[in-house]
Amino acid sequence: MSEKLKIKLSIADRVYPLTIPMEQEEGLRKAAKKIEAMIKQFEQNYAVRDKQDVLAMCALQFASQATQKNIDKNSDHEEATKRLQALSALLDEQL
């Protein structure tokens, strides 16, 4: 069983205490840093009313990136399937 670790992550000027499996620590810390960097970027580039707006924009950005990766992955898979089917048809013709 995985050993639990207590950590504190700071996001948007708030501290979040978490109890997590040790193997998740690095990923969570990197994600928190990525969120903080994105918050800073949004605050510098846009007129922001409050942290809620910035956090909503961060959530939208991350969700759109994840969704686009899935779309691209599915598209790549479909393209590879088409190519394999074409190669298979060519092999069938030759045999």
C-alpha positions as CSV (number, residue, x, y, z in Angstrom):
1,M,0.0,0.0,0.0
2,S,1.2,3.5,-0.9
3,E,2.5,5.7,2.0
4,K,0.5,8.9,2.4
5,L,2.1,12.3,2.5
6,K,0.7,15.6,3.9
7,I,1.5,18.6,1.7
8,K,0.3,22.1,1.3
9,L,-0.2,23.7,-2.1
10,S,-0.6,27.4,-2.7
11,I,-2.9,28.3,-5.5
12,A,-4.3,31.8,-6.1
13,D,-3.1,33.1,-2.7
14,R,-4.8,30.3,-0.9
15,V,-3.2,27.3,0.8
16,Y,-4.7,23.8,0.3
17,P,-3.6,21.1,2.7
18,L,-3.7,17.7,1.0
19,T,-3.0,14.1,2.0
20,I,-1.8,12.2,-1.0
21,P,0.1,9.1,-2.1
22,M,3.8,9.9,-2.2
23,E,4.0,9.1,-5.9
24,Q,1.6,11.9,-6.7
25,E,3.6,14.7,-5.0
26,E,5.7,15.7,-7.9
27,G,2.8,15.8,-10.4
28,L,0.7,17.9,-8.0
29,R,3.5,20.3,-7.3
30,K,4.2,20.8,-11.0
31,A,0.5,21.2,-11.7
32,A,0.2,23.9,-9.0
33,K,3.2,25.7,-10.4
34,K,1.7,25.6,-13.9
35,I,-1.6,27.0,-12.5
36,E,0.3,29.8,-10.7
37,A,2.2,30.7,-13.9
38,M,-1.1,30.8,-15.9
39,I,-2.7,32.9,-13.2
40,K,0.2,35.4,-13.4
41,Q,-0.1,35.5,-17.2
42,F,-3.8,36.1,-17.2
43,E,-3.4,38.9,-14.6
44,Q,-0.7,40.6,-16.6
45,N,-2.5,40.4,-20.0
46,Y,-6.1,41.0,-19.1
47,A,-8.2,43.2,-16.9
48,V,-9.1,40.8,-14.1
49,R,-11.8,41.6,-11.6
50,D,-11.0,38.9,-9.1
51,K,-9.3,35.5,-8.6
52,Q,-12.5,33.6,-9.4
53,D,-12.4,35.0,-13.0
54,V,-8.7,34.0,-13.4
55,L,-9.3,30.5,-12.0
56,A,-12.2,30.0,-14.4
57,M,-10.0,31.0,-17.3
58,C,-7.3,28.6,-16.1
59,A,-9.8,25.8,-15.8
60,L,-11.1,26.6,-19.3
61,Q,-7.5,26.6,-20.7
62,F,-6.6,23.3,-19.1
63,A,-9.8,21.6,-20.1
64,S,-9.5,22.8,-23.7
65,Q,-5.9,21.6,-23.9
66,A,-6.9,18.2,-22.6
67,T,-9.8,18.0,-25.0
68,Q,-7.7,19.0,-27.9
69,K,-5.1,16.3,-27.1
70,N,-7.9,13.7,-27.1
71,I,-9.2,15.0,-30.4
72,D,-5.7,15.0,-31.9
73,K,-5.0,11.5,-30.5
74,N,-8.3,10.2,-32.0
75,S,-7.5,11.9,-35.3
76,D,-4.0,10.3,-35.4
77,H,-5.5,6.9,-34.5
78,E,-8.0,7.2,-37.3
79,E,-5.3,8.2,-39.8
80,A,-3.1,5.3,-38.8
81,T,-6.0,2.9,-39.1
82,K,-6.8,4.2,-42.6
83,R,-3.1,3.8,-43.7
84,L,-3.0,0.3,-42.2
85,Q,-6.1,-0.7,-44.1
86,A,-4.7,0.7,-47.3
87,L,-1.5,-1.3,-46.8
88,S,-3.5,-4.4,-46.0
89,A,-5.4,-3.9,-49.2
90,L,-2.2,-3.6,-51.2
91,L,-0.8,-6.7,-49.6
92,D,-4.0,-8.6,-50.3
93,E,-3.7,-7.6,-54.0
94,Q,-0.2,-8.8,-54.2
95,L,-0.9,-12.1,-52.6
